């Protein structure tokens, strides 16, 4: 691949960022542009490393009397070249998909894979970056304690949300119910009504996340009861309306460990990944725009 080809491929990401101009501040757009240019520069740096490996491979292949040591060097150079080429393709893919998801592309991919592996427990909406747990599977009827069978998937999700690429995002947990009133006297005593039950379920998931290692200062909870259905309730309510949703919004820029109200200010752009001497990238790149600081409309 040539330098011209790489720049052309990277430029495919620009149209995805243009719609942001009408809804983001100039400072946020400048941060996106900085991230974009950083990713472009890294691709060019990796391309230079790839050219070095090509020259080394040509030199080793041209030796008149290659010995065992030189053959080993050739194999090593070819392996490193393949790794560099794979990394360039990965970065090009990130640039091309910039703006297609409200959270970092690599984080979105991890959530998509987790949802596909556990379709009976959770789903993931790529358009909004939101995760949804089915309450009928996560909780017993009318209860707020997380079922033991749902704990493993919550732990796996917590691992994904604890990755460095997700560190700048607040984890918001929101509980929802259908419109069927509580009839059990003990449940009414414990939760009061559907609103109380939905909040208690959100808190239970948050506590499970906390046990799995997500800091509580990175999380918030809300309960909406029956008031934000995703489909009309029938005589027995709706299984789709009985749900817990998790979505990610930028951590408030003024956060200092105390409880503060989130703002619409986007976090500082993550640092570009550092390349080691052998060309391996040690950190993830985030070249995607951040979502608005509000619950996705599709889940209201």
C-alpha positions in Angstrom: 0.0 0.0 0.0 1.3 3.5 -0.9 1.2 6.7 1.2 -1.4 8.1 -1.2 -3.6 5.0 -0.8 -3.4 5.2 3.0 -4.4 8.9 3.1 -7.3 8.2 0.8 -8.5 5.3 2.9 -8.2 7.4 6.1 -10.1 10.3 4.4 -13.2 8.0 4.2 -13.9 8.8 7.9 -14.3 12.6 7.3 -17.9 12.4 6.0 -19.0 10.5 9.1 -17.7 13.4 11.3 -19.3 16.3 9.2 -22.9 15.9 10.6 -21.5 16.6 14.0 -20.9 20.2 13.1 -24.4 21.2 13.8 -24.7 19.7 17.3 -21.2 19.8 18.8 -19.1 22.7 20.0 -16.0 23.9 18.1 -13.8 22.5 20.9 -15.3 19.0 20.5 -14.8 19.1 16.8 -11.2 20.2 17.2 -10.7 17.2 19.5 -12.2 14.9 16.9 -9.9 16.3 14.3 -6.9 15.9 16.5 -7.8 12.2 17.1 -8.3 11.7 13.4 -5.0 13.3 12.5 -3.2 11.2 15.1 -4.7 8.0 13.7 -3.5 9.1 10.2 0.0 9.8 11.5 0.1 6.4 13.1 -0.9 4.7 9.9 1.9 6.4 8.1 4.4 5.6 10.8 3.4 1.9 10.6 3.7 2.1 6.8 7.3 3.3 7.2 8.0 0.4 9.6 6.5 -2.0 7.0 8.8 -0.6 4.3 11.8 -1.2 6.6 10.7 -4.8 7.1 10.4 -5.2 3.3 13.9 -4.0 2.8 15.2 -6.3 5.5 13.4 -9.3 3.9 14.8 -8.4 0.5 18.3 -8.2 1.9 18.0 -11.6 3.7 16.5 -13.2 0.6 19.4 -11.9 -1.6 22.1 -13.4 0.5 24.2 -15.9 -1.5 24.8 -18.3 1.4 21.9 -18.0 3.8 22.6 -19.8 7.1 20.3 -21.1 9.8 20.6 -17.8 11.7 19.7 -15.7 8.7 16.8 -18.0 7.9 15.5 -17.3 11.5 15.9 -13.6 11.0 14.0 -13.8 7.7 11.1 -15.7 9.4 11.0 -13.2 12.2 11.0 -10.2 9.8 8.2 -11.8 7.8 6.1 -12.4 10.9 6.6 -8.8 12.2 5.7 -7.5 8.7 2.5 -9.4 8.8 1.7 -8.0 12.2 2.3 -4.4 11.0 0.1 -4.9 8.0 -2.7 -6.3 10.1 -2.4 -3.3 12.4 -2.6 -0.9 9.5 -5.8 -2.6 8.3 -7.3 -2.4 11.8 -6.6 1.4 12.0 -8.0 1.9 8.5 -11.2 0.1 9.6 -11.5 2.3 12.7 -11.1 5.5 10.6 -13.7 4.3 8.0 -16.2 3.5 10.8 -15.7 6.7 12.8 -19.0 8.3 13.5 -21.1 5.2 12.9 -21.5 4.5 16.6 -21.8 6.9 19.6 -19.2 5.0 21.5 -15.6 3.9 20.5 -15.7 1.4 17.7 -13.6 -1.2 19.5 -15.9 -1.0 22.5 -19.0 -1.3 20.3 -17.5 -4.4 18.7 -16.9 -6.0 22.1 -20.4 -5.3 23.2 -21.8 -6.7 20.0 -19.8 -9.9 20.4 -21.0 -10.3 24.0 -24.6 -9.8 23.0 -24.4 -12.3 20.1 -23.0 -14.9 22.5 -25.8 -14.4 25.0 -28.9 -13.5 23.0 -31.3 -14.9 25.7 -29.9 -12.5 28.3 -28.9 -9.3 26.6 -29.1 -7.3 23.4 -27.0 -4.4 22.1 -28.2 -1.5 20.0 -25.3 -0.4 17.7 -27.1 2.8 16.7 -27.4 4.1 20.3 -24.6 2.2 22.0 -27.0 0.9 24.7 -27.2 -2.6 26.3 -30.5 -4.1 27.4 -31.0 -7.0 29.9 -34.3 -8.9 29.9 -35.8 -8.5 33.3 -37.7 -11.8 33.0 -34.4 -13.6 32.8 -32.4 -11.3 35.1 -34.9 -11.3 38.0 -37.6 -13.5 39.4 -41.2 -12.2 39.0 -41.7 -9.1 41.2 -38.2 -9.4 42.7 -35.1 -7.2 42.5 -32.4 -9.6 43.3 -30.3 -10.6 40.3 -30.7 -14.3 39.5 -27.6 -16.4 39.9 -27.8 -17.4 36.2 -27.4 -13.8 35.1 -24.3 -13.1 37.2 -21.8 -14.5 34.8 -22.9 -12.3 31.9 -23.0 -9.2 34.2 -19.4 -10.1 35.2 -18.4 -10.4 31.5 -20.0 -7.1 30.7 -18.3 -5.5 33.6 -14.9 -6.7 32.2 -15.7 -5.0 28.9 -16.8 -1.8 30.6 -13.6 -1.8 32.7 -11.3 -1.7 29.7 -9.2 1.4 29.1 -11.2 2.4 26.0 -14.4 2.7 28.2 -12.7 4.4 31.2 -13.9 7.9 30.1 -17.6 6.8 30.1 -20.1 6.8 32.9 -22.1 3.6 33.2 -25.8 4.5 33.6 -28.2 1.7 34.7 -32.0 2.3 34.2 -34.8 0.0 35.3 -38.2 -0.3 33.6 -41.3 -2.4 34.3 -44.6 -3.0 32.4 -47.9 -1.5 33.6 -49.2 -4.4 35.6 -49.7 -3.2 39.2 -48.1 -5.1 42.1 -50.4 -7.5 43.8 -48.1 -9.2 46.3 -48.4 -7.5 49.7 -44.7 -8.2 50.6 -43.5 -6.7 47.3 -45.7 -3.7 47.8 -44.1 -3.3 51.3 -40.6 -3.7 49.9 -40.8 -1.6 46.7 -44.1 0.4 47.0 -44.9 0.3 43.3 -43.5 -0.4 39.8 -41.4 2.7 40.0 -39.8 1.5 43.2 -39.2 -2.0 41.7 -37.6 -0.6 38.6 -35.2 1.5 40.7 -34.4 -1.4 43.0 -33.5 -3.6 40.0 -31.3 -0.9 38.6 -29.5 -0.7 41.9 -29.1 -4.5 42.0 -27.4 -4.5 38.6 -25.2 -1.5 39.7 -24.1 -3.4 42.8 -23.3 -6.5 40.7 -21.2 -4.3 38.5 -19.5 -2.9 41.6 -18.7 -6.4 42.9 -17.3 -7.2 39.4 -14.8 -4.3 39.7 -16.5 -1.2 38.2 -15.9 1.8 40.5 -19.2 3.1 42.0 -18.2 6.7 41.1 -18.4 5.7 37.5 -22.0 4.6 37.8 -25.5 6.1 38.2 -29.0 4.5 38.5 -32.5 5.5 37.6 -35.9 3.9 37.7 -38.7 4.7 35.3 -41.3 2.2 36.3 -43.9 1.7 33.6 -43.6 5.2 32.1 -41.2 4.7 29.2 -42.4 1.5 27.4 -40.9 0.4 24.1 -44.1 -1.1 23.0 -47.8 -1.1 24.1 -48.6 -3.2 27.1 -51.2 -5.9 26.8 -53.4 -7.4 29.4 -50.4 -9.1 31.0 -48.0 -6.3 30.3 -45.1 -6.7 27.9 -41.9 -8.7 28.3 -40.0 -6.2 26.2 -41.0 -3.4 28.6 -39.7 -5.3 31.6 -36.0 -4.5 31.1 -32.8 -3.0 32.5 -30.8 -0.8 30.2 -27.1 0.2 30.4 -25.8 3.0 28.3 -22.6 5.0 28.3 -22.2 8.8 28.4 -19.0 10.8 28.9 -17.8 11.3 32.4 -18.3 14.9 33.5 -15.1 16.9 32.9 -15.3 18.5 36.4 -15.6 15.1 38.1 -13.2 15.0 41.1 -14.5 12.0 43.1 -17.5 13.8 44.6 -21.1 13.4 43.4 -21.5 15.8 40.5 -24.2 16.2 37.9 -23.1 15.2 34.4 -22.7 17.9 31.8 -22.7 18.0 28.0 -19.0 18.7 28.0 -17.1 15.9 26.2 -14.0 14.3 27.9 -10.5 15.1 26.7 -9.5 13.2 23.7 -7.8 9.9 24.6 -4.1 9.7 23.9 -3.0 8.0 20.7 -1.7 4.5 21.0 2.0 4.2 21.6 4.1 2.0 19.3 6.9 -0.1 20.7 10.2 -0.6 19.0 9.0 -3.7 17.3 6.0 -2.0 15.8 3.3 -3.4 18.2 0.6 -1.0 19.4 0.1 -1.1 23.1 -3.1 1.0 23.5 -6.4 1.2 21.8 -7.4 4.2 19.6 -10.7 6.0 20.0 -11.6 8.0 16.9 -15.3 8.0 17.4 -17.5 10.9 18.5 -19.1 10.8 21.9 -22.8 10.5 22.5 -25.1 13.2 23.8 -25.5 13.1 27.5 -29.0 11.8 27.6 -30.8 8.4 27.5 -31.2 7.1 23.9 -34.6 8.0 22.5 -35.2 4.5 21.4 -35.2 3.3 25.1 -37.6 6.0 26.4 
